[in-house]
Amino acid sequence: MKVAALDLPPSFQDILGGYRATRDEIGQSGSVIHRCDADGRPSLYLKQGSGRVAADIADEHARLRWLQGQWTVPEIIGYAEDRSGAWLLSTAMRGRAAYGWMCDHPERRNTAMTAIAAHLRGMHALPVAPCPFDAGLARRSAAAAANLAAGRVPLDDLDVEREGWSAEQLWTHFEQLLPINADLVVTHGDFSLDNIFLDESGAVMGCIDVGRAGVADRYQDLAILWNCLREFDPALAEAMFAAYGVEPDRHKIELHLVLDEFF
């Protein structure tokens, strides 16, 4: 598809002249994403959406701006918003998503897991005080409650332990797990294997989809990473905690995974 066929703000027309657009169906979270390619020019990603999705794109743009030079994240090429929606144009991350990499390299999964855990530890070393984004439990709980009230809980995509649960059952269980003693760091917010990119050797190239980044308990990221790794091998998931440098906190893992079911 020619980029000209897309609904673009005027400021993007010149930037994307000569590019071809391919719809990306993975990890959209409600937004429309196109990969844009042109001979001899860097590949770009265009994310667009309206309503609540536009607000999510605005959140990602704000976090990308702040994270430039601090984490390895895509570079912003352009951003626009108006009453009809928001558009974010950014560079493509080098390498490939860790989930696909691990599917293709079962014999090297431990190498990749160790690299990912060490990279996350480095991400979490970012100073908390300068971070302007709150992603803590109170804010996440309020967003989860809003999804519950609006009937937006994705009950068709629950973890195996909670398959068949109602949204009300999830909320009751979540409340039973409160409170926790939060160990605050700057978290990614959705540190899944689809959002982590590796090179061919298994080294971490960086991460994408930082729209939920902010100060929160470190297990916000550790729980999601553990949950992804156990799809491949429960022992691999358990080894991640030692590679990161903490003892696993089962209570926090459960709480953050239950909370994640609301999004």
C-alpha positions as CSV (number, residue, x, y, z in Angstrom):
1,M,0.0,0.0,0.0
2,K,1.2,3.5,-0.8
3,V,1.5,5.7,2.3
4,A,-0.4,8.4,0.3
5,A,-3.5,6.1,0.7
6,L,-3.4,6.5,4.5
7,D,-5.2,9.2,6.4
8,L,-2.2,11.4,7.4
9,P,-1.8,14.9,8.9
10,P,-0.2,17.4,6.5
11,S,3.1,17.4,8.5
12,F,3.6,13.7,7.7
13,Q,3.0,13.9,4.0
14,D,6.6,15.0,3.1
15,I,8.3,12.8,5.7
16,L,6.6,9.7,4.3
17,G,6.8,10.5,0.6
18,G,8.0,7.5,-1.3
19,Y,7.4,5.0,1.5
20,R,5.2,1.9,1.3
21,A,2.9,1.0,4.2
22,T,2.2,-2.5,5.5
23,R,-0.4,-3.1,8.2
24,D,1.1,-4.6,11.4
25,E,-1.4,-6.8,13.1
26,I,0.7,-7.7,16.2
27,G,0.3,-5.9,19.6
28,Q,-1.9,-3.0,18.5
29,S,-3.8,-2.4,21.7
30,G,-6.6,-0.8,19.6
31,S,-4.4,1.4,17.5
32,V,-3.7,1.1,13.8
33,I,-0.1,0.4,13.1
34,H,1.7,0.4,9.8
35,R,5.3,-0.4,9.0
36,C,6.6,2.1,6.4
37,D,9.5,1.1,4.1
38,A,11.4,2.8,1.3
39,D,14.5,1.7,-0.6
40,G,17.7,3.2,0.9
41,R,15.8,4.8,3.8
42,P,15.2,3.7,7.4
43,S,12.1,1.8,8.2
44,L,9.5,3.6,10.3
45,Y,6.4,2.8,12.3
46,L,3.2,4.8,12.1
47,K,0.7,4.5,14.9
48,Q,-2.7,6.2,14.8
49,G,-6.0,6.1,16.6
50,S,-8.9,8.1,17.9
51,G,-10.8,8.4,21.2
52,R,-9.2,6.5,24.1
53,V,-6.6,5.1,21.7
54,A,-5.5,8.6,20.8
55,A,-5.0,9.3,24.5
56,D,-2.8,6.2,24.7
57,I,-0.8,7.3,21.7
58,A,-0.3,10.7,23.4
59,D,0.9,8.9,26.5
60,E,3.4,7.0,24.5
61,H,4.7,10.1,22.8
62,A,5.2,11.9,26.1
63,R,7.1,8.9,27.5
64,L,9.2,8.4,24.4
65,R,10.3,12.0,24.6
66,W,11.4,11.7,28.2
67,L,13.1,8.4,27.7
68,Q,15.3,9.4,24.8
69,G,18.9,8.8,25.7
70,Q,17.9,7.0,29.0
71,W,16.5,3.7,27.7
72,T,17.0,2.3,24.2
73,V,13.6,3.1,22.7
74,P,12.4,4.2,19.2
75,E,13.3,7.7,18.1
76,I,10.4,10.0,17.5
77,I,10.2,11.2,13.9
78,G,6.9,13.0,14.1
79,Y,3.8,13.5,16.2
80,A,0.4,15.2,15.5
81,E,-3.0,15.3,17.2
82,D,-6.3,17.0,16.5
83,R,-10.0,16.4,17.3
84,S,-10.1,13.4,15.1
85,G,-7.2,11.5,16.7
86,A,-3.4,11.2,17.2
87,W,-0.5,10.0,15.0
88,L,3.0,8.9,16.1
89,L,5.8,8.2,13.7
90,S,8.9,6.6,15.1
91,T,12.0,4.6,14.0
92,A,11.8,0.8,13.8
93,M,13.7,-1.0,16.5
94,R,16.7,-3.0,15.2
95,G,16.5,-6.8,15.6
96,R,13.4,-8.8,16.2
97,A,10.8,-9.4,18.9
98,A,12.1,-11.8,21.6
99,Y,9.1,-14.0,21.5
100,G,9.7,-15.0,17.9
101,W,13.5,-15.2,18.5
102,M,12.9,-17.7,21.3
103,C,10.6,-19.8,19.2
104,D,13.3,-20.1,16.6
105,H,16.2,-20.6,18.9
106,P,15.2,-23.0,21.7
107,E,18.8,-24.0,22.4
108,R,19.7,-20.4,23.2
109,R,16.7,-19.3,25.3
110,N,18.8,-19.2,28.5
111,T,21.3,-16.8,26.9
112,A,18.5,-14.5,25.8
113,M,16.7,-14.7,29.1
114,T,19.9,-13.7,31.0
115,A,20.5,-10.8,28.6
116,I,16.9,-9.6,29.0
117,A,17.0,-9.8,32.8
118,A,20.3,-7.9,32.9
119,H,18.8,-5.3,30.5
120,L,15.7,-4.8,32.7
121,R,17.9,-4.4,35.8
122,G,19.7,-1.6,34.0
123,M,16.4,0.0,33.0
124,H,15.2,-0.1,36.6
125,A,18.4,1.7,37.7
126,L,17.0,4.9,36.2
127,P,16.6,7.5,39.0
128,V,13.0,7.6,40.2
129,A,12.8,11.2,41.4
130,P,13.1,12.9,37.9
131,C,10.5,10.7,36.3
132,P,7.3,12.7,35.7
133,F,5.1,9.6,35.1
134,D,3.1,7.8,37.8
135,A,2.3,4.2,37.0
136,G,1.8,3.1,40.6
137,L,-0.8,0.8,42.0
138,A,-3.3,3.5,42.8
139,R,-3.3,4.8,39.3
140,R,-3.4,1.3,37.7
141,S,-6.1,0.2,40.0
142,A,-8.3,3.2,39.1
143,A,-7.8,2.4,35.4
144,A,-8.7,-1.3,36.0
145,A,-11.8,-0.2,37.9
146,A,-12.8,2.0,34.9
147,N,-12.4,-0.9,32.5
148,L,-14.5,-3.1,34.9
149,A,-17.3,-0.6,35.0
150,A,-17.2,-0.1,31.3
151,G,-17.2,-3.8,30.4
152,R,-13.8,-3.6,28.8
153,V,-12.1,-6.5,30.6
154,P,-10.7,-8.9,28.0
155,L,-12.1,-12.1,29.5
156,D,-11.3,-14.1,26.3
157,D,-7.5,-13.7,27.0
158,L,-7.1,-14.6,30.6
159,D,-4.1,-16.6,31.9
160,V,-4.7,-20.3,32.3
161,E,-5.1,-20.1,36.1
162,R,-8.0,-17.7,35.7
163,E,-9.7,-19.0,32.6
164,G,-13.5,-18.8,32.9
165,W,-13.4,-16.2,35.6
166,S,-15.8,-13.2,35.5
167,A,-14.6,-9.7,35.7
168,E,-16.1,-9.4,39.2
169,Q,-14.2,-12.5,40.4
170,L,-11.0,-11.0,39.1
171,W,-11.6,-7.7,41.0
172,T,-12.5,-9.5,44.2
173,H,-9.3,-11.6,44.0
174,F,-7.3,-8.5,43.2
175,E,-8.6,-6.7,46.3
176,Q,-7.8,-9.7,48.5
177,L,-4.1,-9.4,47.4
178,L,-3.9,-5.7,48.6
179,P,-1.9,-4.0,50.0
180,I,1.7,-4.5,49.0
181,N,5.0,-2.8,50.1
182,A,5.9,-1.2,46.8
183,D,9.6,-1.2,45.7
184,L,9.5,1.7,43.3
185,V,11.5,2.0,40.1
186,V,10.9,3.4,36.7
187,T,9.0,0.5,35.0
188,H,8.3,-0.2,31.4
189,G,4.7,-1.2,32.2
190,D,4.2,-4.0,29.6
191,F,7.6,-5.8,29.6
192,S,6.5,-8.7,27.4
193,L,8.6,-10.7,25.0
194,D,6.7,-9.0,22.1
195,N,8.0,-5.6,23.3
196,I,11.7,-6.6,23.7
197,F,14.0,-6.8,20.7
198,L,17.0,-9.0,20.3
199,D,19.8,-9.2,17.7
200,E,20.8,-12.6,16.2
201,S,23.1,-13.3,19.0
202,G,20.4,-12.8,21.7
203,A,21.7,-9.4,22.8
204,V,19.0,-6.9,23.7
205,M,18.5,-4.1,21.2
206,G,15.9,-2.2,23.2
207,C,12.2,-2.1,23.8
208,I,9.0,-0.7,22.3
209,D,5.5,0.3,23.4
210,V,6.4,2.4,26.4
211,G,2.9,4.0,26.8
212,R,2.5,2.6,30.3
213,A,6.0,3.5,31.5
214,G,6.3,5.2,34.9
215,V,7.2,4.9,38.6
216,A,5.8,1.7,40.0
217,D,6.7,-1.5,41.9
218,R,9.5,-3.4,40.1
219,Y,7.3,-6.5,39.9
220,Q,5.0,-4.7,37.4
221,D,7.7,-5.7,34.9
222,L,9.1,-8.8,36.6
223,A,5.7,-10.5,36.8
224,I,4.9,-9.9,33.1
225,L,8.3,-11.1,32.0
226,W,8.0,-14.2,34.2
227,N,4.6,-15.0,32.8
228,C,5.9,-14.8,29.2
229,L,9.0,-16.9,29.9
230,R,7.0,-19.7,31.5
231,E,5.2,-20.3,28.2
232,F,8.6,-21.7,27.0
233,D,9.8,-23.3,30.2
234,P,8.9,-22.8,33.8
235,A,12.5,-23.4,34.8
236,L,13.6,-20.6,32.5
237,A,11.1,-18.2,34.1
238,E,12.3,-19.1,37.6
239,A,15.9,-18.6,36.6
240,M,15.1,-15.1,35.5
241,F,14.9,-13.9,39.1
242,A,18.4,-14.9,39.8
243,A,19.6,-13.4,36.6
244,Y,17.9,-10.1,37.5
245,G,19.1,-10.3,41.1
246,V,16.1,-10.8,43.4
247,E,14.2,-13.5,45.2
248,P,10.8,-14.2,43.6
249,D,7.9,-12.6,45.5
250,R,4.9,-14.9,44.7
251,H,2.4,-12.5,46.3
252,K,3.5,-9.6,44.1
253,I,3.7,-11.8,41.0
254,E,0.1,-12.9,41.5
255,L,-1.2,-9.3,42.2
256,H,0.4,-7.8,39.2
257,L,-0.7,-10.6,36.9
258,V,-4.3,-10.3,38.1
259,L,-4.2,-6.6,37.7
260,D,-2.9,-7.0,34.1
261,E,-5.9,-9.1,33.2
262,F,-8.0,-5.8,33.2
263,F,-6.1,-4.4,30.3
